[in-house]
């Protein structure tokens, strides 16, 4: 009876310990955090549960994570100091003891006991306080709460090796202050990476401002970026530009390749001199703004097409991130599908459990020109229309059904063509051996003479 009581209440008991408890399963997915581990790691355990450990801790790897190491070796690691950066960019140092969990001689998971180092915690809190004070100077300028990054690295879903490596690189870029150039097709998640870099950087308490360079005419874009001086031109007023508003923070320039070349030259001077001059003004204003730029076409192609200045490209391309399209990370489609279903169940108050096997096959073979955004929108559209537990082919938009039919037709055509090509080669080879004697060839092929003559004409053999 006591054993049953302990088993039923074990998680509640662990929540009262003054040491962090962290458990993963044999696949490296997070099974459990106790309350103290959640506090140490500054992580939402409900969002982390079920995710791969390297997805939540992108600064770690299979070689540096003590939990993953004991999974491989089957041997415990005791009292080891480990420093890592969580998905929010916070540096954490703990003393860990990691122990493999075994069943019938096989490793089925791992448990880690973590002890916080007080001095490091106090130091990080002091840094946070200093950063808060620095931001107070610019806080008056930021009247809109939207001028802050919305996403963190935990919001970037995926276990694909390219994506894990990209998250790790982006996290390292967060710790620097150099310009970043991101390339990715529409819907790949460029903005998620930009927000995450800002929120994991020392500028996270500063403003985050985004501007799509393709959204405005060039004459308006210049005034919005650099600000204006009253009397500088007709109707001009004294107004700060985005560079000034983003002072102490991050300015994200999306579709930088759409910015006019003469404006790109001015942006280059900003990057070189860290100062701007308002439109119509003569005064130079010093700024401290980190620039992150993005393109939806390969930047090298943009340079060749002369829509992106070569000198600006080299100045921006200090850190380069290339986000793979969804068709190059198809192993993430099941993970993303489950994530969007869970997310939309909460949003739409639905109870969808899964997609059928046939639907998943269609998803895995589809090209996804709109990438991750298209996948999410597809699932949301279906869940908005149907109250079902399993999404079936009949619930899919027409384009997916058409894709499935074309694929099946393509498979049939390919098989027919293969058979015909094989038949053509055999007939031609037999005709050549008999010096094009139709009667003898028909006998060898066990075909009526008329049938052979028909096939010669069909394949236009000469």
C-alpha positions, 0 to 999 in steps of 0.5 A, a space after each residue: 500500500 505504501 509503495 502504491 502511495 509513493 508511486 502515485 504521488 512521486 511527482 508531487 513529492 519531488 516538487 518539494 525537493 530543494 534540488 532540480 530533478 530532470 528526466 528524459 526518455 530513451 529518445 532524449 525527450 523531456 519527461 519531467 521537471 520538478 518545480 525547483 529545476 523549472 526555477 533553476 532553468 527558467 523554463 516553462 515545464 509544460 511547454 518543454 515536456 515532450 520536446 527533445 532536450 537539444 531543442 530546449 537547450 540549443 547550446 548543448 550537444 550530444 557530446 556536452 549534455 551530461 544526460 545524453 552522455 549517460 544515455 550512451 554510456 550507461 554509466 553515471 556522471 557525478 558532481 560535474 559542473 555544467 554551464 549552458 545557455 537556455 532558450 532565453 539566452 540566460 547563462 546557467 551554471 549548475 553542479 549535476 549528477 546524471 544517472 541512467 535509468 535502466 529496465 531489464 538491463 537496457 537504458 530507457 532514460 536518464 535522470 539528472 539532479 542539479 544544484 544551483 551555484 548561488 554566486 552565479 545566480 546573484 551575478 546574473 541577477 545583477 546583470 539583469 538589474 543593470 540592463 533594466 536600468 539601461 533600458 529605462 532611458 529608452 523606455 519613454 520612447 517606446 509607448 507601444 508594447 509591440 516594440 518588443 520581441 515576441 518569440 524565443 528559441 523555444 518557439 522554433 519547433 523542429 528536431 531536424 539536424 540542420 535546424 538544431 545546428 541553426 538554432 545553436 548558431 543563432 544562439 551564439 550570434 545572440 551573444 555577439 553584437 554583429 549584424 546578422 543576415 538571414 535568408 529563407 523562403 517565405 514562411 520558413 520562420 525568419 522572424 522567429 529567429 530574429 525575435 529569438 536572437 534579440 530576446 536572447 541578447 544583451 539588448 533584450 530589454 531594449 526595443 525591438 522594431 521590425 520594418 518590411 522594406 518592400 512595404 513602403 515607397 522609397 521616399 517614405 521609407 527613408 523618412 521612416 528609417 532616418 527621421 525627418 526635420 521640420 521644414 526639411 521638405 513640404 509637410 515635414 515635422 521633427 520626427 524620430 526615425 526607426 534607427 533612433 527609436 530602436 536605440 539600445 535595441 534591435 532593428 529588423 529590416 525584412 526584404 532588404 533586397 527591396 530597399 532602393 540602392 541609394 537608400 542602401 548606401 545610406 544604410 551602409 554608412 550607418 553600419 560603418 559610422 553608427 550615426 544617422 542624419 535625419 532627412 532634411 537635417 544637418 545634425 549627426 545623431 549617434 545611435 547604438 542599434 543592432 541591425 538584423 536583415 533578411 531576404 527571401 531570395 539568396 543574397 548572392 543572387 540579389 547581388 548578381 541581380 544588382 538589387 543588393 549592393 555588394 558592399 552592403 552585403 559584405 557588411 551585413 553578412 558578418 553572421 549568416 543564417 540560411 533557414 532551410 525550406 520545409 521540403 528540405 526538413 521533411 522529418 520535422 513535418 510530423 513534429 510540426 503537425 502535432 505541435 500545430 494540432 495541440 496549439 490550435 486545439 487550445 485556440 479553437 477549443 477543439 479535440 483533434 488527436 492526429 492526422 491519418 496515415 494517408 494524410 501524413 503521406 500526402 504532407 510528407 510528399 507535398 512541396 510546401 511552397 509556403 513552408 511552415 506557415 502554409 502547414 500551420 494555415 492548412 491545419 488551422 483551416 481544417 480544424 476551423 471547419 471540422 469537429 473530428 478526432 482524426 483529420 482524413 483525406 476528405 478534410 483536406 483542401 482540394 489542392 492536396 487531393 489533386 496532388 495525391 491524384 497526380 502523384 498516383 497518376 505519375 506512378 502509373 505513367 512511370 510504370 507504363 513507360 518503363 514497361 513500354 521501353 523494356 518491350 521496345 528494347 527486346 523487340 529491337 534486339 530480336 529484329 537485329 538478330 534475325 536481320 529484320 526477318 519479321 516471321 522469325 522474330 515473331 516466332 522468337 518473341 512468341 507473338 502473332 506476326 500481325 501483333 509484331 508488325 503493329 508494335 514495330 509501327 507503334 514504336 517507330 522502329 526502323 
